[in-house]
Amino acid sequence: MTKAIRIHAHGGPEVMRWEDVPLPEPGPGEALVRHEAIGLNYIDIYFRTGLYKTPLPAILGMEGAGVIAALGEGVSSLAVGDRVAYATGPIGAYAQQRVIAADRLMKLPDGIDFRTAAAMMLQGMTAQYLLRRTYRVQPGDPILVHAAAGGVGLILCQWAKHLGATVIGVVSTEAKAELARANGAAHVLLSSADIPAEVKRITGGAMVPVVYDSVGKDTFMASLDCLAPLGMMVSYGSASGPVGAVDVGLLAAKGSLFLTRPSLATYTAKRRDLETCAGELFDVVLSGAVKIRVNQTFPLSEAAEAHRALEARRTTGSTVLLP
Ligand code: NDP
């Protein structure tokens, strides 16, 4: 047995229960990981509410860091005692220990501690594929980043600046604006502003070649209006609710735009892609170009409180749960 946060029904944070759950032996190709730290992510809320489907009961959580406690048959790339981290599912990370496919684990470099790893794997690999693959950011590009003081947001700001881009961040409060600026955003707009008009002013009318929009419903249409002709609309999250159906004719009317709804799962499905994505993240963190801001920690048993804080927009940067 192990202790875990499990849900038996979808709903608010009150459905999250701290309870004893069975712990299977690792089967062929699997590893038993003893968690030292667990990452909190917005996707955990989508699984809790039922926006993303999962059979019940379910242990929430996509991301963890810890030590290999046992290995199933046929795993030769890892050893008991190795320090590892992961973030690509399946869910089940809100537990003191878990079994997971060994080929989803990355060995941690010595310079990265468990809390940093649990904070950065999901949000940092997301920033990697968004900036390096979905739209390959070029030096000099002005780019628009929503929720710029959030977990993914602060990493996007720093990494994009490191690549030579000019980041225009959008946040909801002055305090978050300060934080985004301190983490590389050249310009920060409050979400209450007329965002397309401000982007027009900042870019001298050119608008931006890419928008990274994780807010969804509330920001989607304004984001389209921030793009230059042939620009790329990257709708990668739904913090304010799902975008829903889109009239593709709009993309022509607004300048032959591209629209994508990417997910980390697709970009890291192949082991080779996972290694490249995590490897580039390790490099920028170890070099100091990107600093992982663990601005909140909670005991794992109080994960419901962490969910309340994230949903109420009370967190900045990354949040870690401690088992
Ligand atoms: P954040 O730390 O960014 O928290 C969410 C932020 O969204 C809030 O702090 C808030 O910032 C902003 N927001 C805007 N409107 C709302 C609203 N109505 N309710 C709550 N928050 C709102 O979370 P994460 O870094 O964990 O994730 C950021 C986003 O990226 C999420 O939408 C997530 O689903 C998505 N994501 C997508 C991935 C993918 O591969 N597609 C992978 C990882 C994350 P403010 O107060 O400044 O507006």
Residues whose N, C-alpha, C, O or C-beta is under 5 A from the ligand:
A	BS01	NDP	L40 N41 Y42 I43 L122 T126 A147 G150 G151 V152 G153 V170 V171 S172 K176 S214 V215 Y236 G237 S238 A239 S240 P262 S263 L264 L310 E311 R313 T315 G317
